[in-house]
């Protein structure tokens, strides 16, 4: 394209270049004059020491910012973005601009527990300050559960929730239901139901499932069994629709999508619509939940402090006996009814000492905060 050489906008390129020399670049740092990047006043690209034209040096900063923002929004892992930042000083400076950091995707922010460091902490903090709700939620989960900084972690999750981040809304609801970070008397069931309702309205499946169980059990809200049952079926249907919309039909059979009208006679099944004979893969856990699972798999928890038994959760207790346990076997415990319902259909219905025969297992809560079963 002729615009890459700057021949169409000679006056404009000269003006941008002179402005960057006078005022500095968009990140606020003074622009360092590099001989390889000096553009001629005629608008033609400079020739570097190897005799090649430096077309990259002719691009205005605003165009580079848009390109980097697109890259951050589509990155599949943090390495895709970090490798670009380490290319040159200009990309490193522009890559840390607030516009770029605010668009970073969840996969771009998916820090692994084994790679956690102070620089990772600062990067997530900088993304959060730039307005990235995903970074605020991830950092809030890490601070609240892993670093045990309850107030700061809840504050970051609240910052993400204000931006309608569904995972943050649901996590705050779980904290309110359990009174996490405080005493048992600190539970606020009505606040938990309100947060679940907001997340469910925005399309969060686990929040919709949690709200359905709350209505069935009368937990923090007036009991309405019919409405709760409707929400549970809607959650299963949304989860199935999500799998079908993101996975090609040719790959669904390889991942375990089958139809069996008698699912309880063929062994363990996955959680989605299993009561109706549809067996599909379990949803992928959120990167923040994967971080928690990896973090606590290598850490020694305190005495009588347990993790949520649902494999895709990773949340630990913040005090003794915080999570509710299965009233049948007493060997598993869950941070929420949504995790209990998913784990029951995924594996626990085959390992519980007194499994229920037929019907759907719905996790209720008795006066002692233990999970109970209903047929």
WODAUR-V412151 format. One record per helix or strand. SS is the DSSP state (alpha for helix, beta for strand). FROM is the first residue (numbers start at 0). TO is the last residue. Records with the same first field share a line. If there is no record, write none. Layout:
SS->FROM-TO ; FROM-TO
This chain:
alpha->1-4 ; 9-22 ; 55-57 ; 60-73 ; 77-84 ; 88-94 ; 97-101 ; 112-114 ; 117-128 ; 132-145 ; 149-161 ; 165-177 ; 183-185 ; 188-200 ; 204-216 ; 224-245 ; 248-251 ; 262-264 ; 273-275 ; 286-296 ; 336-350
beta->46-46 ; 52-52 ; 257-258 ; 277-278 ; 306-306 ; 315-315 ; 323-325 ; 332-333 ; 363-364 ; 370-371
